Amino acid sequence: MPGENFPVNRAEWVKVSGFDENGEPLEFEATGWFARVLQHEYDHLDGKLYVDKLNDRWSRKARKAIKAHGWNVPGLTWMPGVDPDPFGH
């Protein structure tokens, strides 16, 4: 949601376990900003966006912003490197 920000509650600490590219087990812990980033990216693996994690109050505001920007139009897409950068970079 370019230009929009909504608060999401995230844990301050996470423990990650999995396997590296060679199939070797790995495990580490993260805190603070890195923990938030890991939770955000993990949500994508479950098909979730950060707006799916908003509480009711912020979810209503997000839906209004989506409608106001016209982002609720079926088929509306943005292809990085092809379409104009919506962030103005």
Stockholm file with secondary structure:
# STOCKHOLM 1.0

chainA/1-89         MPGENFPVNRAEWVKVSGFDENGEPLEFEATGWFARVLQHEYDHLDGKLYVDKLNDRWSRKARKAIKAHGWNVPGLTWMPGVDPDPFGH
#=GR chainA/1-89 SS CTTCCCCCCCCSEEEEEEECTTSCEEEEEEEHHHHHHHHHHHHHHTTCCGGGGCCHHHHHHHHHHHHHHTTTSTTCCCCTTTSCCTTCC
#=GC SS_cons        CTTCCCCCCCCSEEEEEEECTTSCEEEEEEEHHHHHHHHHHHHHHTTCCGGGGCCHHHHHHHHHHHHHHTTTSTTCCCCTTTSCCTTCC
//
